[in-house]
């Protein structure tokens, strides 16, 4: 995969923006933020929205396949890149491989657990979560898998409080979540591999988020000491639950780093 495969959309704007959504979400996640910019692309990642499931088996799926599926969906000129959770982990891969394309990088709690040391308690906790979801799916209990996932990232009982329609949507989408975990936990990228990223970086986290994603933000803050960092009064799903807190900071950061 080369630059011309991935980056081919022409924008009339000097500062186009790409926003990548979280697992069990879609491009609609960033709709409010996208309306604030004259040219903003919000693609659906594999298995979500209008995108098909990966062609690979779950254990063979990698973040590289996510990038390949974005062929033809990104701007040809440099752009500002925004990502949340799994979308933020994917954004890190784009910025690492094509640093010259990225004007600024905004990350809300990337689930890039592969960046944590092997001895990390946070990494161990996520592996247990991934195993529980996989076991539920293997025994045909997709509802239990979806409940486990939703309650972990929100709070206990969150899934039960959802409407039947929303529960069913999450049950249908949980299969791809298992692919996401597999890709994240087998990703070979380590912290030193991200030193190619030289653009301005914004790190966002929720004060009420699980310690696992806050651990990732902590190691990224060490890697990018000049990064702007904010801890907000929300949880891991802040971009969805509290856009009134998240979006103004993202907009201001991008405005600060517009091309001269």
N, C-alpha and C positions, 0 to 999 in steps of 0.2 A: 504494500500500500504506500503510495507516494502522495505528495501535497496536492497534485491536481485531481487525484481520485477523491480525496476527502473534502478539499476546500474549493468549491467551484461556483457558489452563489455570489452574484455581483450585487453590491449594495450601493445606493447613491449617497449614503451617509458616511461621514468620516469615522464614526464610532458605533458600528453595529454591535449587537449584543446577542449572545447565545446563552440560554438557560436550560439546565438539565435537571430533571425531576428525580424524586426519590423512588425507592422500590414501592410496589403496590400503589403507584400513582400514575400520572400521565402528564402530557404537555399542558393540560388545563391547570395544573398546579400553579404555574407562573403567569396565568392570564392577567391578573391585576397589575403585576409588575411590568409585563410586556406592553401594556397600554400606555405606560409612562414614557416609552421610548419610540422614536420614529421608525426604527428598524430593529426588531428583536425576533429571533427564531427560538422556538421552544419545541424541539423534536421529541417524539416518543421513543424511549429506549426499548430495546427488544422485549417482547412479551407484554407490553403495556400500551394502552391507547389503541392506536391503529397499526402498531407494529407486530409482526408475527413472532412466534416463539423461536428461540435459537434452533438451528439445524443440528447442532452438536448434542451429544448425550450430556446429562447434567455434570458428570465428573470430568468431562472434556471441555466444558465451557470456560472461557477466559475473558478477562476484560478486553483483551485485544479484539475479540469477536464483537464486542459492543462498539468499539471504534470502527471496525470494518462496516458495521451496519449503518453507520452515520455517513457513509460515502454519499456525496452529492447533497448533503443537508447542511453544510457549514459554509460560512462566508469565505470568499477567495482572499479578501484583504484582512489584515489583522483586526481582531475583535475582542471585546470584553467577555469573559467567560464566568458564568455564575452556576453553582451547583449545590444541591442539597443532598446529604446522606449518600445513597448509592450514586446519584448523579454527580455529587462532589468528588467521590472516589474516581469516577469516570473522567471528570474534568481534570483531575490531577494527571491522569494518563495522557490526555491530549496535551496538556501544558508541558509535561516532561518530554514528550516525543517531538512536539512542534513548538518550542518556546518562542520562536520568531513570529508566530501567529497570534500570540496572546498579549493584548494591551494591558489587561489587569485580570486578576483571578480572585473571585469571591467564593469562599467555601463555608457553608453552614454544616458543621459537624460531619465531615466526610467519614464514611464507614470504612476507611482504609486501614483495617486492622492488621494487614500485612506489614505495616510500618512499625508495629509494636515489637519489642523484644520477645523472644520465645518464652521467656520466664514471666512475662506480664500476666498479672491476675485478670486484667481486662480481656486479654486475648483468650485466656482459658474460659472465661465466662461466656464469651461469644461463641466459642467452639461448642460449649454445652447447649447454648440456644440453637445453634445450627443443627446439632445432632438431634435435639428434641423435635424440631420441625421436620427433619428428614424421616425420623422414626414414625411420626404421625402420618406423613404422606405415604410411607411404605406400607402402613397397615390400613390405608384407605380412609383415614380420618382427617380429611382436609380441613374440616371445620375446627378441629382441635388445633391444627397447625396454624390456621389463620388467627385464632383466638390468642394463642401463645405469642405470635408475632406482634399483633396489635397491642396487647396488654403490656408487652415489654417496652415498646417505644412510647406508649402513652402512659397508662397506669392500670393497675389491676381493676378489672371490671369494665374497661372501656369497650371491649368487643360486645359484651352482653347488653350494653346500653345503646348500641347502634340499631338502626331500623333493620328489619328483615332483608330489605332490598340491598342495603349497604353490606350487611354480613355476607350475602350471597356473592356480591361483587368481589369481596376480599377472598372468599373461599375459592372463587374461580381463578383469582390471580396469584394465589399462594404458591402454585407450582413454580412460577418464575423466580420467586423469592429464594427457593432452594438453589436454583442456578446461580443467583446473585451471590449467595453465601459461598458456594463452591468456588466461584471465580475470585472472590475477595480473599478467601483463606488460602488459595493456592497461588496467588499473584506473587511473582518473584521480586517485584520492585521493593527496594529498601530506601531508607531516608536519603542516603548519599546519592542515590540515583535521581533525586529531585533537585539536585543543586544546579541543574541546567536551567531551572526556572528563575528568571531574573526580573520578572515584571512585578509591579505592586501587588501585594496580597492582602486580602481582608479575611480575617478568621472570625467566625460567629459561632456562639454556643449558647445553649439554654441553661439557665441556672438550675433547672429542675430535670435536666436530662440524665440518662444513665451514666454511670462513671466510665463506661466503656468508650463512648464517643468523646467524652471530655479528656480521656487519656490520649486519644489521637490528636485532638486540638493541642494538647500540651506538648507533644513531640514536634508538631508542626510549628508551634510558636518558638521552640528552640532552634529549629532549622531556619526559620524566617524571622530573625530578631527584629527586623524593621517592619514587620507586618502590623497593620492596624488590627486591633482585637477588641471585640465587645462581648460581654456576657449579658444576656437579655433575660427579662422576667417571663420565661416560657420554657417549654420542654423541647425535646428533639424534633417534634413536628411543628416548631415555631413558624416556618414559612407558610404553613397551611392554617395553623390555629391562631397565629398572631402576626398576620402580614402588616398590620399597622405599626408594629415594632421593627420588623425586619426590613421591609421595603424601603423606608426612608433612608436607612443607613446604607443600603446597597446603592440607592440612587445618588446619594451624596458622594460615596466613594468613587463611583464611575464618573460623576461630574468633575471630581477633583483630578482624575487621571485621564481626562479627554486628550486626544491628540492636539498639539498646538497648531 
